[in-house]
């Protein structure tokens, strides 16, 4: 199973984007989508932006992922499963 996280495009140069997720910056290819612009949110898989997502949906998804991570962090010390 793969998890693709919404990422915001902060820079574009030669079909490559610099994307940002909570301050973590990486590069992603834009060859698989059209009309990508700085400020757009994209879903990235294996280093390729595979689709655009609207800002509201991206921010809601990121909030849910943060919430899930916080819940998992709280479970690690109580004998529950970790690394899931």
C-alpha positions in Angstrom: 0.0 0.0 0.0 1.2 3.5 -0.8 0.3 6.7 0.8 0.5 9.9 -1.3 0.5 13.1 0.6 -0.7 16.4 -0.8 2.3 18.7 -1.5 2.4 22.4 -2.3 4.4 23.5 -5.3 6.8 26.2 -4.3 9.0 26.4 -7.4 9.0 25.1 -11.0 11.9 24.8 -13.3 12.2 22.6 -16.5 9.2 20.3 -15.6 10.6 19.8 -12.1 8.9 21.2 -9.0 10.1 21.9 -5.5 7.3 20.7 -3.3 6.7 21.4 0.4 5.0 19.4 3.0 5.1 21.0 6.5 8.5 22.5 5.8 10.0 19.4 4.2 11.1 20.2 0.7 11.7 17.7 -2.1 11.7 17.6 -5.9 9.0 16.0 -8.0 8.6 15.6 -11.8 5.7 17.4 -13.4 5.8 15.4 -16.6 2.5 13.5 -15.8 0.3 16.6 -15.2 -0.6 19.6 -17.2 -0.7 23.3 -16.3 0.9 23.0 -12.9 1.6 26.3 -11.3 3.4 27.6 -8.2 1.0 27.4 -5.3 -0.9 24.4 -6.6 -1.3 21.3 -4.4 -0.4 18.0 -6.1 -0.4 14.3 -5.1 3.1 12.9 -5.5 3.9 9.2 -5.9 7.4 7.8 -6.5 8.8 11.3 -7.3 6.1 12.2 -9.9 3.2 14.6 -9.4 0.3 12.4 -10.5 -2.7 14.8 -10.0 -3.7 18.2 -8.8 -5.9 18.6 -5.7 -7.8 21.6 -4.5 -6.3 23.6 -1.6 -9.2 22.8 0.8 -9.0 19.1 0.2 -5.2 19.2 0.5 -5.4 21.1 3.8 -8.1 18.8 5.2 -6.1 15.7 4.3 -2.9 17.1 5.9 -4.8 17.9 9.1 -6.1 14.3 9.2 -2.7 12.9 8.6 -1.3 15.1 11.4 -4.1 13.9 13.7 -3.4 10.2 12.9 0.3 10.7 13.5 -0.3 12.3 16.9 -2.6 9.4 17.9 0.1 6.9 16.9 2.7 8.8 18.8 0.5 8.7 21.9 0.1 4.9 21.6 3.7 4.0 21.4 4.4 4.1 25.1 1.2 2.2 26.2 2.0 -1.2 25.0 -0.1 -0.8 21.8 1.2 -1.5 18.4 4.0 0.7 17.1 5.4 1.3 13.7 2.0 0.8 12.1 
